[in-house]
Amino acid sequence: MTSKLYSILLLLIFTITAQAQEYHVETPGTLQEVIGSGAEELTRIRVTGTLNDRDIAFLHYLCWPIAPKPTDMKDESYLKIAMQKEDTLKTCLRHLDMEDARLVNDALPDKAFYGSYIKDYKLPRTLKKIGKNAFGYNVLLKELIIPESVEEIGENLLFYSIKVEKVRLPDNLEVMNDMLFAECWKLKEVNIPS
């Protein structure tokens, strides 16, 4: 019994290790080429180097974002579709570490990870600005830690991210726009800087 459990544990560790990869981007905009084929199979990615909006768009693609919400569709209906889709995905980036990466202009673009299925993010330490709706409709995210370097956060940061329970905002935050946590039904803890 013990040897069987040990074998299963080793297989699990091997699987997780095989799917977690680190990639360094020398030239912004080349992350897709750096990762190459098989990117859709990765569940964990650590990215270093300098990234631009094209790289963020590729990471967004790997998170299997849901299609943009039609203007005439109710938010609740859109959310229901998003929750159902997660169980049927074949590609599944769920853990994204960009802590040691740098973004061009030190800014995360609007809707950077809108509709993503990421469970946890490590954002760049040098990040200064987060665009509007950057993490809206993140249906699996439970905690978001914003780096201390961030000075401005756009509106609707976590709009309809219904599983988020905890958000850590930086002490040096200067600009917080409207509706950062709108429709975050399970939100229990947020630190608000003075």
C-alpha positions in Angstrom: 0.0 0.0 0.0 2.8 2.4 0.9 4.8 1.7 -2.3 1.6 2.3 -4.4 1.0 5.6 -2.7 4.7 6.6 -3.1 4.5 5.7 -6.8 1.4 7.8 -7.3 3.0 10.7 -5.5 6.1 10.5 -7.7 4.0 10.5 -10.8 2.0 13.5 -9.6 5.3 15.4 -8.9 6.7 14.5 -12.3 3.5 15.6 -14.1 3.5 19.0 -12.3 7.2 19.5 -12.9 6.9 18.6 -16.5 4.1 21.1 -17.1 5.8 24.0 -15.2 8.3 25.8 -17.4 10.4 29.0 -17.2 10.9 31.2 -20.3 13.1 34.3 -20.7 12.1 36.9 -23.3 15.1 38.9 -24.6 13.1 40.8 -27.3 9.6 42.1 -26.3 6.9 40.5 -28.4 8.6 37.2 -28.9 7.2 35.1 -26.0 5.1 32.9 -28.4 8.3 32.0 -30.4 10.3 31.5 -27.2 7.7 29.0 -25.8 7.2 27.3 -29.2 4.9 24.4 -29.8 3.1 22.7 -26.9 2.3 26.0 -25.1 -1.3 25.0 -24.8 -0.3 22.0 -22.7 1.3 24.1 -19.9 -0.4 24.6 -16.6 2.3 26.7 -15.0 4.6 29.3 -16.6 7.3 31.5 -15.1 8.3 34.4 -17.5 11.3 36.6 -17.1 12.7 39.3 -19.4 10.8 42.2 -21.0 7.2 41.8 -22.2 5.0 43.9 -24.3 1.3 43.9 -25.1 1.7 41.2 -27.7 3.3 38.9 -25.1 0.4 39.6 -22.6 -2.1 38.8 -25.4 -0.4 35.5 -26.0 -0.5 34.7 -22.2 -4.1 35.7 -22.2 -4.8 33.2 -25.1 -3.1 30.4 -23.0 -5.4 31.1 -20.1 -8.3 30.3 -22.4 -10.2 33.5 -22.1 -13.9 33.3 -22.8 -15.2 35.2 -25.8 -16.0 38.8 -25.1 -19.4 39.4 -23.6 -22.0 40.5 -26.2 -23.3 44.0 -25.3 -26.9 42.7 -25.1 -26.1 39.7 -22.8 -26.7 40.0 -19.1 -23.6 39.7 -16.9 -25.2 36.8 -15.0 -25.7 34.8 -18.2 -22.2 35.5 -19.4 -20.8 34.3 -16.0 -22.8 31.1 -16.1 -21.3 30.3 -19.6 -17.8 31.0 -18.2 -18.3 28.7 -15.2 -19.5 25.9 -17.4 -16.7 26.2 -19.9 -13.9 25.7 -17.4 -14.7 22.0 -17.1 -14.4 21.4 -20.9 -11.0 23.0 -21.6 -8.2 21.1 -23.3 -5.5 23.7 -22.6 -5.2 25.1 -19.2 -2.6 27.6 -18.0 -3.7 28.1 -14.4 -0.6 29.5 -12.7 1.3 32.5 -14.1 4.5 33.9 -12.5 5.7 37.2 -14.1 7.3 38.5 -10.8 10.8 38.8 -12.4 9.6 40.1 -15.7 9.3 43.7 -16.7 6.4 45.1 -18.8 7.1 47.8 -21.5 6.0 51.1 -19.9 5.6 49.2 -16.6 1.9 49.0 -17.3 -0.5 46.0 -17.6 -2.9 46.8 -20.5 -6.7 47.1 -20.2 -8.4 43.7 -20.1 -5.0 42.0 -19.9 -6.5 38.8 -18.4 -10.2 39.5 -18.8 -12.2 36.2 -18.7 -9.1 34.1 -17.8 -9.0 30.8 -15.9 -5.9 31.6 -13.9 -5.9 30.4 -10.3 -3.0 32.6 -9.2 -0.8 35.4 -10.6 2.5 36.7 -9.5 2.7 40.2 -11.1 5.9 42.0 -12.1 7.7 43.7 -9.2 8.3 46.8 -11.3 4.6 47.2 -12.4 3.4 50.8 -11.9 -0.1 50.8 -13.5 -2.8 48.2 -14.0 -5.3 49.0 -16.8 -9.1 48.8 -16.5 -10.8 45.5 -16.2 -7.5 43.7 -16.1 -8.8 40.7 -14.2 -12.6 41.0 -14.8 -14.5 37.6 -15.0 -11.6 35.6 -13.6 -13.8 32.7 -12.5 -11.1 30.7 -10.6 -9.0 33.4 -9.0 -9.3 33.4 -5.1 -6.5 35.8 -4.2 -4.8 38.7 -5.9 -1.7 40.4 -4.5 -0.8 43.7 -6.2 2.9 44.5 -6.1 4.1 47.4 -3.9 5.3 49.3 -7.0 1.8 49.8 -8.4 0.6 53.4 -8.2 -2.6 53.3 -10.3 -5.3 50.7 -10.8 -7.9 51.1 -13.5 -11.7 50.7 -13.0 -13.4 47.3 -12.7 -10.2 45.6 -11.6 -11.9 42.3 -10.6 -15.4 42.9 -12.1 -17.4 39.6 -11.6 -14.5 37.6 -10.4 -16.9 35.8 -8.1 -14.4 33.5 -6.3 -12.0 36.2 -5.2 -11.8 36.1 -1.4 -8.7 38.3 -0.7 -7.0 41.3 -2.3 -3.8 42.9 -1.2 -3.3 46.5 -2.4 0.1 48.2 -2.2 0.6 50.8 0.5 2.0 53.3 -2.1 -1.2 53.2 -4.3 -2.1 56.7 -5.4 -5.0 56.2 -7.8 -7.9 53.7 -7.3 -10.6 54.0 -9.9 -14.3 53.0 -9.5 -15.8 49.6 -9.0 -12.5 47.7 -8.3 -14.4 44.9 -6.7 -17.9 45.1 -8.2 -19.8 41.8 -8.0 -17.0 40.0 -6.1 -19.5 38.0 -4.1 -17.0 36.0 -1.9 -14.6 38.9 -1.1 -13.8 38.7 2.6 -10.6 40.7 2.9 -9.1 43.8 1.3 -6.5 46.1 2.8 -7.1 49.7 1.8 -3.9 51.9 1.9 -4.1 55.1 3.9 
